[in-house]
Amino acid sequence: MVRRLKHMRYRSTLLLAATVVVSLASLHAQDESAATVLVQLNRVSVLDNAGYLRPLAVGDRLRLHETIVTGPESFARLQLSDGSTFDVYSNSKVVFRETPGITDLLDLFIGRVKVFIEHSKGPNPKDVKTPTAVISVRGTVFDVEVQDAEGTTFVTLDDGLVDVRNLTAPGPSVLLKPGESILVEPNMPLIPQQINQHAALRLVLKAAEQAMAQVLLGGHVGPGIGSGGGIGAQGDKGRPGGTTGTGTGTVNGPATGTGTTGAPAPPPPPPGH
């Protein structure tokens, strides 16, 4: 009898432990299927199933298959449970984890995103797709911009390695190294000779990044925003946020952080001097 009671107690303990493990696994899966808004500037919304736009604010969570839409002069930064982040710039439309799978991250239809993949614990493969391209990464910092309704895509890499493939044309993929970029055009096969042929586009993206950093530092500071490297880089180039900006809170309301943008220029001398 005593042995039977001990056996039943042992089975109950195992069942309880199994329940805890399943619950923790479920919680982890929920974390992997959501992204939290860290920074929000101006018009940042989620497009629901009924076709209505719901405003997003700092602290809100973006779920599987949900679509982010940003307006003019708008910006958002979102963070995954593994520490990776992605920035969404003005006039963009992007779906979060549209296709089931552990590597699927974003489907960008128009506009621009900048992705910072956390890889301190090892390889962290992620895919970003556009109407013409799939960008496969392993722990890296890169920009993707869809320029028009045809899906013309510009990919530029800051750190790490990315593999770029044209979905609309036959041929092998192209591997980008830090500082390189490529334009993916509809029905045009990719060739290595196309790398860095559009350096001016990269400069435009960098200028826009610096301008947005200045806006955020000019009294609208959110978590992880800093100066020195635009809105930030990751890995050896620094985490998202750069070096001098700190703070918390929404970027549409009073900021609680500080940022260093340099001393103001001296006033002009009076007339006649």
N, C-alpha and C positions, 0 to 999 in steps of 0.2 A: 504493500500500500504506500509505504514511504517512498519507495523507488518510483512508483507511478506518479506521485505528487511532484517529485523532483523533476521527472521527465516532462510533465505538463508545464511546470514553471520554466524549464529550459526552453521549451518550444515557444512559450509566451514571450520570453526575452528575445529569442531570435526573430519572432514576428514583429516585435516593437522596433528592433534594430533595423529590420528590412523596411519598415514603414518610414523611419527617419531618413534612411538613405534615399528612398524614392521621393520623399518630400523635398530633400535637399537638391536632388537631381532636377526635380520639377522647377524649383526656384531658380536654379542655375539656367535652365532652358528659358525661363521667362526673362531673365536678365539679358540673355543673348539675343532675345527677340525684340529688344527695345533700345531706344537711344534717348538720352536725356538732354534737354535744351540747356546749354551753359550760357550762351550769349544770344540776345535777340535785339535787332535794331530795326525800327520802322515796321513795314508790313511783311510779316512772316506768318504763314497760315498753313493749315492742313486741309486738303480737299477730301471731303467725306464721300461715302458711297452715293449720297443723294445729289452730289454735285455742288454742295455748299462749302464755302470757305470758313473754317473755324480758326480764330487767331491762336497762335502759339506764344507762350510766355516762358521766361526762365523757370526751370524746374519741371515743366511739362515733359511727358514721355511720348515719343513717337513709336508706333507699333508696326508690326509686319505689314507690308503692302500699302502703308499709308504714303500719301504724296505731299511733299512740301512745295509750296508756291511762294515765291518772294516777289515783292514789288520793286519799283525803282528805288535806288539808294537804300536798299535793305540788305540785311546780313544776318546769318545765324550760324552758331557753332553748336554741334551736338556731340555727345560722347557715348561710346559703347561701354559695356561692362568690363571689357578687357583693357580699357584705357585709351583705345584708339579714338580719334576724333575726326570729324569732317566739317568743313566750312561750306556754306551755301551762300552764293553772292546774289546780286540784284538780278531781277527778271529771269529767275530760274524755275524749272519744274523738274523735280527729282523724286523717284520712288525708292523707299527704304525696303531693302530685302524683298524685291518683287518675286524672284524665283527661288523656290525652296532649295536649300543647300548651305553648307557651312561656309563656303567661300563667297557666296553672293552678298554684296554690300549695297550698291546703288545702281539704279537705272536712270541716267540723266537724259532728258529729252530736249531741253534747251537751257542755255545759261552756263554757269560755271560752278564747279566744286573743287575744293582743295582737300586732300585726304592725308591724314597722318596715321600711319599704321604702327601700333605698339608692337615691338618685337623683342623686348628685353628678356622674355622668357623663352625665346626660340622662334622659329618660323611661324608666321601668322598669315597664311595666304588669303587674299581677298580679291574679288573681281568687281570692276566697275564697268558697266555697259552703256553704250549709246546706240542710236539707230544704225551707226556704221561700224562701231568698234567695240572690242572687249579688251580691257586693260587688266592684266593679271599681275599681282604684286606679291612680294614677300617682305614685309617690314620696310616701309619706304615712305617718302613724302613726294607727292606729285599733284599736278593740276590737270583737270579735264574740262575743256570748254566745247560745248556744242554751239556752233555759230549761226546755223540757219535751219529752216524747216526740212531741208534735205539731209540733215544730220552730219554735215561737215564737222569733224572733230579735231581739236588741237590738243595734243598731250605733251606736257613738259614735266621733266623730272628734276627734283632738287636733290634727293638722297636715295641711295639704294639702287634697285634694278626694277624695271617694269617690262613686261612683254606685251606688245601691242599687235593686235590682229584685226584686219579689215573683214567685217562680216559680209560685205557686199561684193567682194572680189576674191578670186582664187589667189593662192600664193602663200608663202610662209609668213610667219610673224616676224616682227622686228624687235630687237632688244635695245632698250634705251639705257644709257648710263648717266650718272649725275651731270647735270648741266645740258643734257640733250633734249631735243623736242622733235615732234613729227606731226604733220598735218595728214589726217585720214579723210580722203574724199570718196564720195559714193562711186562704186564700180571702178575704182582705180587701185590696182595691186600695189602693195607696199614694197619698196626696195630700200636697202640701206643707204643708198645715195640721197634719199629724201630727208635724212636726218639733218636737222639744223639748217634747212633751206629757208625757214621762216623765222629767223631770229628776231625780227621786228615784232612778231606777235608775242614772243616771250617777254620782250621789254614792256609791251602794253599791259600784260598780265601783272608784271612786277610793279608797274606804276599804279595800277588799280589797287593792288594789295597794300602798297605803302599809303595810298590815299585813305583807304578804309581804316588802316591802323591809326592814322592821325585823327580821323573822326572819332574812333572809339576812345582814344586817349584824351581827346579834347573835352573831357567832362562826362563821357558816356563809357564808363569802364566796366567790363564784365570779367568773369573769371578767366585767368590765363592770358589776358591781352597785354602785350608789351611792345616795346619798340626795339630798334636795332636790326631786326630781320623781318620787317613787314609784320604780318599778323602772326608769324611764328614758324618755326620748323621743329623737327623732332630728331631723336637719335643724337648723333654727334653735333648736329647743327642746333640743338636746343629743343626743348619741348614746346608745344604750341603756346605762344605767349611771349617768346623772346626774353628780354632781360629786365626791363625797368618798370613795366606796368603790373600793378597788383590790384586786387579788390574783388568784391562780390556784389551781387544784386543785378537787377535788370538794367539794360542800357537805355531804356525809354524813360526811366525815372531817375531819382537822385542816386548818384553813384557813391559807393563807400570806399572806393579804391583810389589809388593815386597813380600817376604816370608821369614820366619825365620826357618832355618833348624839346628841351633846349631853352636857353634864355631868350626872352623877347628881344627884338632889335631895338636899339636906342632910338629915341624920338629924333626927328629932323631938327637941324639948328634953326633958330629964329631968322626971319628975313633980314638980309643985310650982312649976314656972317658967312 
